[in-house]
Amino acid sequence: MKHNPYALIAELIERGESAALCTIVDAKGSTPRRAGSKMLVFENGDFTGTVGGGELEHRVLDDAMIAMAEGKPSLLKYSMTDPARGDPGVCGGQLEVYVEPILPPAKIVVIGGGHVGKAVAHLAKWLGYHVAVSDDRTEFCTPEMNPDADEFIPVAMEDLPKHLKLNRQTYLILTTRGSLVDVAGMPPLLESKAAYIGVIGSKRRWAATVKGLKEKGISDEQIARIHSPMGLELNAETPEEIAVSIMAEIIMLSSGGDGKSMSK
């Protein structure tokens, strides 16, 4: 049976893992592989299939890793004539390779299942995200308390990475009950590849959190990953309004927006 990259892609998405599908879309002259040849690259750098081997394949592998990190496809063009000029071969032909990142569905992880967390889970689900709710208080981490969540992880924040894969498609929203909880639980989250880590609260609470994190040895570079107070400035007051503010910031950052009024 021939290798089926699409079956593997379905398995990867089910496991919440990324990959990049590299396909030769045009081949002219003498080339190592014909149009339609595919190579599937996994997030650890391993791959299956081939687009030709040698220096060409090495370059495509590098671009596949970039595509997974940035979440953007690319069309690569290679002339295989003169290695001294930087070409990846001497076959004499030309190739075009389309590199398509395969990313798992974006996931919103609400840490803290109280009133604001519930509103965020509701809005995120309506927006089409996969939603997980986590809280060390089991009574806040149930379908009755948060009926819009897809999964429930009733563990302490610092243990969350042991129960959930935190990848570049993961957005962590901390709607917790205080700075002490955040300081104790955030260090393992800062070691993850999560696309977004946001913390609710006032500037005063955030200052206390920063002080506590630095006392635990967390670097300025790691702290700079955190958005706090999270959300766009809407003068939001109710849990529902705060949820809109938070999700608006996530949509803005993930889509490359600037948050400005479109009438200006």
Residue pairs with C-beta under 8 A, 6 or more apart in sequence:
3 48
3 49
5 21
5 38
5 40
5 48
5 49
8 19
8 40
8 48
9 19
9 21
9 40
9 102
12 18
12 19
12 42
12 102
12 104
13 102
13 104
13 105
15 104
15 165
16 104
16 107
16 165
16 167
16 169
17 42
17 43
17 104
17 165
17 167
18 43
18 68
18 101
18 102
18 103
18 104
18 167
18 168
18 169
19 40
19 41
19 42
19 43
19 68
19 101
19 102
20 40
20 41
20 64
20 65
20 67
20 68
20 99
20 100
20 101
20 102
21 38
21 39
21 40
21 41
21 99
21 100
21 102
22 38
22 39
22 40
22 41
22 51
22 60
22 63
22 64
22 97
22 98
22 99
22 100
23 36
23 37
23 38
23 97
23 98
23 100
24 31
24 33
24 34
24 35
24 36
24 37
24 38
24 51
24 52
24 95
24 96
24 97
25 35
25 75
25 96
25 97
25 98
26 35
26 94
26 95
26 96
27 33
27 34
27 35
27 93
27 94
27 95
27 96
28 93
28 94
28 95
29 91
29 92
29 93
29 94
30 80
30 91
30 92
30 93
31 52
31 80
31 91
31 93
31 94
31 95
32 51
32 52
32 53
32 54
32 56
32 89
32 91
33 50
33 51
33 52
33 95
37 49
37 50
37 51
37 52
38 49
38 51
39 47
39 48
39 49
39 50
39 51
39 57
39 60
39 64
40 47
40 48
40 49
41 47
41 61
41 64
41 65
41 68
43 68
45 61
45 65
47 61
47 64
50 57
51 57
51 60
51 95
51 97
52 89
52 95
54 88
54 89
55 83
55 88
55 89
56 78
56 80
56 88
56 89
56 95
58 88
59 76
59 78
59 88
60 76
60 97
60 99
63 74
63 76
63 99
64 99
66 74
67 73
67 74
67 99
67 100
67 101
68 101
68 103
68 168
69 168
70 101
71 101
71 103
71 168
72 101
73 98
73 99
73 100
73 101
74 98
74 99
75 96
75 97
75 98
75 99
76 96
76 97
76 98
76 99
77 94
77 95
77 96
78 87
78 88
78 89
78 94
78 95
78 96
78 97
79 87
79 94
80 87
80 88
80 89
80 90
80 91
80 92
80 93
80 94
80 95
81 87
81 90
81 92
82 90
83 89
83 90
103 168
103 169
104 167
104 169
105 129
105 130
105 169
106 129
106 130
106 169
106 170
106 171
106 254
107 129
107 130
107 131
107 132
107 169
107 170
107 171
108 120
108 121
108 124
108 129
108 130
108 131
108 132
108 171
108 173
108 250
109 131
109 132
109 133
109 134
109 160
109 164
109 166
109 170
109 171
109 172
109 173
110 117
110 120
110 121
110 124
110 131
110 132
110 133
110 134
110 146
110 149
110 173
110 175
111 117
111 134
111 135
111 157
111 160
111 172
111 173
111 174
111 175
111 176
111 185
112 135
112 140
112 174
112 175
112 176
112 177
112 181
112 200
113 121
113 133
113 134
113 135
113 137
113 140
113 141
113 145
113 146
113 175
114 140
114 175
114 177
115 239
116 175
116 200
116 239
116 242
116 243
117 133
117 135
117 140
117 146
117 173
117 175
118 145
118 146
118 148
118 239
119 239
119 240
119 242
119 243
120 173
120 175
120 242
120 243
120 246
120 247
121 131
121 133
121 146
121 148
121 149
122 148
122 243
123 240
123 243
123 244
123 247
124 131
124 148
124 247
125 131
125 148
125 149
125 150
126 148
127 247
127 251
129 171
130 150
131 148
131 149
131 150
131 151
132 149
132 150
132 151
132 152
132 153
132 164
133 140
133 141
133 146
133 149
133 151
133 152
133 153
134 141
134 152
134 153
134 154
134 155
134 157
134 160
134 164
135 141
135 154
136 154
136 155
136 156
136 157
137 154
138 154
139 145
140 146
141 152
141 153
141 154
142 152
143 149
143 152
146 152
153 160
153 163
153 164
155 162
155 163
156 184
156 185
157 174
157 176
157 181
157 182
157 184
157 185
157 186
157 189
158 184
158 185
158 187
158 188
159 188
160 166
160 185
160 188
160 189
161 188
161 189
161 191
161 192
164 170
166 172
166 189
166 192
166 193
166 194
167 193
167 194
168 193
168 194
168 195
169 195
170 192
170 193
170 194
170 195
170 196
171 194
171 195
171 196
171 198
171 250
171 254
172 189
172 194
172 196
172 197
172 198
173 196
173 198
173 200
173 230
173 246
173 250
174 182
174 186
174 197
174 198
174 199
174 200
174 230
175 200
176 182
176 185
176 199
176 200
178 205
179 201
179 205
179 208
179 209
179 212
180 212
182 199
182 209
182 212
183 209
183 212
183 213
183 216
186 197
186 199
186 209
186 213
186 218
186 226
187 213
187 216
187 218
189 197
190 197
190 218
190 222
190 223
190 225
190 226
195 254
196 227
196 250
196 253
196 254
197 225
197 226
197 227
198 226
198 227
198 228
198 230
198 231
198 246
198 249
198 250
199 206
199 209
199 226
199 227
199 228
199 229
199 230
200 228
200 229
200 230
200 231
200 242
200 246
201 209
201 228
201 229
202 229
203 229
206 228
206 229
209 228
210 223
213 222
213 223
214 223
227 249
230 246
230 249
231 242
231 245
231 246
231 248
231 249
232 245
232 248
232 249
232 252
232 259
233 245
234 241
234 244
234 245
234 248
236 242
236 244
236 245
248 259
249 259
251 257
252 258
252 259
